[in-house]
């Protein structure tokens, strides 16, 4: 072998093949994971000196070449080896000549009825009417295997079907926003290497996803910008885009633009995020149908369930089938929220209920005891290998396990391990005379206990530590906690626990900083639960602490990726300060992802970590954050109570902070002013006024401050917004004070807000030219680079257009309204988008450009069909309908005109009640 | 319509100003040839439109004045107002409004009587209505033209 002509990886590969070893066999000999050999052969990884020596030995490198081999092992690592491109556009890791490093050996038998049902759902989906369905059953019933087999067969039959999936996590899942959907999106952008190498996805599936990736990237960059860094880290997106030969040519510029805009975008809503997610899937499915698998939904986070609910209702217009799996008993138990005293209904329950209402039968229950199906399963499992088992054995096995899939397969394995079953000279299994059914475990848990019980202490210790990290665990974490070498530990996991005992399997290998981390997964969650439950509370606490420390040190500068896990393990480990720090970080992350329910949970968890009487400033900050989150959730009365609690706490602090107090008082005033229902506003009106006055008392005679400007704006708004009899003089007075102070402070955002309140006053007084001047001034401010709120920019553009229409400058208004439309479209702000369209329609109508109005009507009707809760989100449509009715009347289509007028009146009555109570807009 | 607009006038201003309501009331009166309503609303519409420098409403008010003056028998003043309205509508580019104003100018020519001039106005109006596919107005323009054949 000439070392000069090949890379180190090629050398290893050629030598391995010459010796007729598989990658797994070489890995076993060297004592590492098969995936490691795979990476070495692709020149993606350099072996440690110790491993290089072992490779020399096991690959039988001849003496004269050993030095060159070791030198190459040390020094000629080819960075980015996986990005070597092949002529068919596939990355090197999908080279058909290389087998997956880890081949799953799961056996799937029977379940033909269920597969048929799943297939019927797929058939209607492929015909253009997507849907959702769930496989249900308790642990070990074979939900995951059924979905995997269904996906395998579906891909075999449907050559353009794309399959992607995500799994919820028992430990971090309910607090890790969008976890399964993040997995799905990563697959859809072609981040498939780890999943394929770990055996979680097939080569065919990986190839299809890889080929779809450029289209996903393009769609994400054009229509799914809000999803970046919420569902998919920008770094991963950039890595895939750089590696893929067919990536959009302008991806770098686009990503750069999106990054800059994102910094300026503060106010998109969860609904917009969901809309973009659906749009992305919808567009991908228009090209190739999608099968999305969601496993272990009983552990799903609330944000994921909200997204699932949103997607589920829109599927019929797409070629998307979502197939989920969950355990009904866990859902029935409900979920204990940190901030509540009582158990709450599990958030999956109402989602399932709604889907049942919408789709009819959506569940495939694997938990029902159906003797025929159970027996068929047992027979099929037994006959998956050559055997001489008679009918008695088959019946006995069936009656022991009732056809429970995990129980049956584990019991068979246990019988094999303890010698009750053995292979005869022809390689056929048969029973030993020692077999005694009455001494066999009666429950699957007991088989698991038996199997784990047979492990030696060292292996059991490994799995025990692993069980603390979770169903999926990191080999290097276990090594650190047990203070063992990485290599021997990987050897134990790969050779003993995976190959021999079949209790775990390798999942993937990821690169963190300068090192690689190997993830393994328990073969079934019940093994992990058994080991974890066997620990005493004290052991658990200490191990969680050690796992947290190991994770923290291994991830180093990349801790942001595992904040949720660190927060969880430190909380369970009783390390208060660390737990508090990471829990707060998790709350901030969740909030940035619009996962407000999760963020609320984390803030409650953080508050519970503060000892009574301690860290008052921090408690105050958390209370304010919590109240802000309730506002974001639309839970305004709850928010007010928490703001008040924070004010009470602030008052008791030494050297009370006026700015904080002013802000809290202002927030109460604003929270009331923006209550949706008039009755709610009325109920809290006095309270709002009282707090705003307390705020004014605090700032009286003080130097100008940005918080004072905000308070003055709030007072100006409250003077008319929530009052039966608006006090316009008061509003104008405080608006002018706010403008003056904002000008002094030179703060464009606050100045714009202050001007907005003055514009309202002018509007009410019929001073439309003055109002236009204010709008134009706001527009100029919104072009200031410091003005970082895109939604507000879109709103200002619409208001400017609207102000121009009031004074008859229709042609001048249109460009502003079109710009508002573009901006609203980009951030998927449906309400603003509709308003921009509505006022464009007014302009065109006044300019007698009727076809343009009808064109907008088409656009608007399309939106109404496409978006759920359109009326709720876009606001009343009566005016627009009336406009279109007039055009039909002017064109002599009287029937259509009458119909639309009726529709318009009906919308008005629905929104504003009977005609007697209508306001000026309605009569107009 | 008149009833709703008059009710709206008594209510709090926000985005719908008095100038809009007066313009609609004056225009409605012009279409109905309602002298009493024209006398009531044409001056108010004009004043409000001038106050906001609202060109479209000024044109609508001028047309209403034109109709009012024609019905009152002051043809020269009516022609002046209608010509002014036509110029303003042309400046805006509002074709239906131009067509409607041409019809009013045609009616004025008929009352003079100046049939050739009237036919010219009606014919031009018809072209605008047909372009817009404004069938009822086009039909009315046809009827008026048919009287000259």
Interface residues (C-beta under 8 A of the other chain):
Chain A: X726 X763 X764 X765 X766 X768 X769 X802 X806 X807 X808 X810 X811 X846 X847 X848 X850 X890 X891 X892 X919 X920 X921 X923 X924
Chain B: X4 X5 X7 X8 X11 X12 X13 X14 X15 X16 X17 X18 X19 X20 X21 X24 X49 X52 X53 X54 X55 X56 X57 X92 X93 X94 X95 X96 X97 X132 X133 X134 X135 X136 X137 X139
